[in-house]
Amino acid sequence: MSVSKISRHIREWIIDQANVGEESITDYLLWQIKLAVPNTVYKKWTKKQENANGADWDWYIITNAYTAQLTIQAKRLKSPGKNYTGINHDSGNQINNLLQIAAQKNFLPLFALYSREDGDACRGKVTGEGVQIAAAQKVSALHSAAITTHKIQTKDLLADAIPLSCLFNCPSSGSGMNPQTGIPTIFELYFDVQDNTTKFLVNGIPRHIQFLLSEPPNTSEDTDDLLFSKEDGQQKDIENFSVSKCGLLISDLRKYSNDLYK
């Protein structure tokens, strides 16, 4: 199954089951991406490892040119005008923590918006997906503007959002996260990333990510012991995890195929 089909299935799920929960969708999404994208590691955190830092998962995307470090907050969008409560979770501390942690650890903060409606940034070139990706700074600006009205329209949240599959295969930019293209045009087009704000693109592969690639998770308790033991010599690197609520994905795209994401 391609990334696009996974995202479309989630939209069908939302339409069929109006009360499906945000965390259920996230767990399904990450698991399905792991199955669909070769050389992807999915690490589901235990309750002990979860951290209320504002993010649901971290995503390390490895290309021949860089490793992109993304930290993502998921939100299940409600009917028009009823999204303020979700975005204002924990009196706005969730979104503030997301932005602060991302800045401290050089991640790009994004929102994954689960919706039965299309994002508008794509201008209709890709439709029908249930996972739309938006810059966290833009969501934060909408939140700040709605403090008095307590209303955030679904259409406003989706105005600058793009379908999940466009991260990898964008018809507007002609690329996506193709390892041959260097700094992806997709970030500049939709997420306000400029040359001086690309610290989330790091050279090579961080050592703690190399460790997880060489030691498949969920196969033994020893992996968790090595990752989170403070006596272990790798602890300094492991602290670079933002340690999100649900877990992390590592997608190694150095052997890249556009067909996986259509």
N, C-alpha and C positions, 0 to 999 in steps of 0.2 A: 504494500500500500504506500502511495506517495504522501508527502507532507500535505499537499493540497487536498487529497482525499480524506486524510485524517481530520483536517480542519472542516471539511464539508460534512463529515459524519457528526462532528460535534454540533454543527448548526442543526442538523436533522434531529439530534438528541434533544437540543434545547426546545425545538418546536414541538416535538412529541411529548416531552416531559417538562412542563413549565417550571416545576419546582426542583429540577436537578441542581445539586449544590455545586458551589465553586470549587471546593476541594476535590470532589469526585471527578469533575471535569479535568482538573489539573493532573491528578494522578493518572487518569486515562491518557491524557495528551502526552505526558512525558514517557509513559510506558510504550505507547504506540510509536513515538518518534524514535525511541531506542530500537524498536523492531524494524522500522522502515529504513532508517539511515545506517548504512554499514559503518563500522568503526565508531559506533556511538556507545558510550558508557553512561548508564543511568544509576545514580546513587540515591536511594531513598533514605532520608535521615530517620533515625529513631526519635522518639519523643524527647529523649535526653539531649539529643544533638540539635534539636530545633532551636532557632533563635528569633526572637521577635524584632527583627531588624527592618521590617517593612517589605521584604521580598518573599516570594513564594519559591522561586528557584534561581539558581545561577546557571549560566550557559557559557561554556568555553567552546568557541568554534575555531578550530585549528586549520589554517591554510598554509600554503607554501610561503606566503609572504609575512604572516603574523598570526598571533592568537587574539581573537576578539573576546573580551571579558564583558558579558552582559549580565545584569541582575534584573529580574523581572517580577513585577507584582501582578497577580491575576485579579480581575474583577468581573463578576457576573452582572451584566447590565440589566436593569429593570425596565419597566415601561417608561415612556418619555416623561422627563421631569422628576423621576423618583430615584435618581442615582446619587443624590448628595450624601445620604446616610452611609452608603458603601465607600465612597471616596473619602468621606470624613471619618473613617474608622479610627477609633481611639482619639477622638477630638482632633484629628488631623495629624497626630504624631506618627502614624504609619507612613504616610507619604513623605513627611519631613525626614524620618529615619532612613527611608529608601534613598533620598537624595543625598543625605549626609554620608551614609555608608559608601555609596557609589563614589562620591568625591574623595573620600579618605582612601579607598582601596583601588581606585582607578578602574571602576566599572562604568559601563553605559547603562543608566537606569531606564527601563522601559515598562510599559503596561501591556499585558495581554488581556484584551477586552473580549469576553465571551458574549456573543450577541447573535440574534437572528437577523440583524440588519448588516448591510455592507458598510465598510469604511469608505469615506469619500475621496481620500487623497489619490486613490488609484484611478479615479474618474471613469469607473465602470469597465476598466480593462480586464480586471479579475473580479468575479462575483461569486456569491454562493458559499463563502467560507464562514465558519463560526468563530474563528480566532482572528482578531484584528490587533495589530501592534501599533502602539502610539508612544511618543516621547513622554517620559515622566514629567519633564519640565512643563509641557503644554497642559497635561492633566492637572498639575499643581497650580498653574495659572487660572484654570477654570474653577478649581476649588477655592482659591483666594477670592475670585470675583463673586462667588456664590455664598459667601459667609452671611450676608444679610438676608438673601432670598431663600437660601437652603434649597435651591433647585439647580440641578445640572441636567440639561437636556441630553438625551442619547445622541442626537444628531451632532451636538457640539463636541462630545467626546470622540465621535467617529469622524469628525470633519478632517482631521489630519492623520487618520489611522490607515494602515495598509494591511492587506491579508497576510497571514503568516507565511504562506508560500513565497511571497514576494521578497522575503529576506534572502532567498536563494536564487530566485529566477524572476527578476523584475522586468516586465515588458516596457516600462517607462524609461528605466535607466539602461536597459539592454544588458544588464549584468546581474547584480546581486552579489552574494558573497563567494564569487568565483575566485579561487586562489591565485589565478593568473592576473587579476586586475588591480592588485595593490589595495590602497584604501578604497573601500567600496563606495561607489557613487550613491548607493541606496541610503547611506547614512547622511550624506550631504543633502540629498534631495528632501528627505522626510523627517530627519531627527535633528536638524540644525547643528550638525557636526562640522566644524571648520578645522583647518590645519592645526590650529593651536589647541584644539580640544580632543585630540585623538590619543590621550594617554591610555584609554581602554584597549588600544591595539598595541600589543607588546611583541617584541622580537622573540622568536623562538617559542618554546613551550615551558611554562613555569614548572619548577621541579616537582611541586606537589601534584600537578596534573600529569606529569610524566609517570609519577608513582602509581596513580590510579589507572593509567593506560596499561601499565605493565602488570598490575595486580587487580584483576577483575573483581569488582565489589560484589557483595551479597553472596560470596562463595564460602566465606569463613568469618568467624568473629575476630580472627587475627588482623584482618584488614582494618576494622574499626579501631582495634587497639593501637595499631601503628599510626593511624591518622590522628587520633585524639589523645594519645598518651603524652603528658607533658615531659616525661623523661626521655621521649624519643628525640633523636637528633634532628628530625625533620619538622619539629613543632613550629619553629620560626616561620617556615614556609607555609605550613598548614594554616597558620593564622591569617594568611591572605584570603582564605575562603571568607565570603561574607556570611556563610553558614545560614542559608535561607530556611524558610519554614518547612518546605516539602523535600528539597534535595537539590541535586545538580545534574546537569547533562554535560557531557564532553563529546563533541562531534568532530572527528578527525576527517576533514574534507580534502586531504592532500591527494587522495585518489578520488577525484570529483567526477560526478556525472549529473548533468542537468536533468536527465530523465527522472531522477529520484524525487524531484521537487515539483514536477508539473502536475 
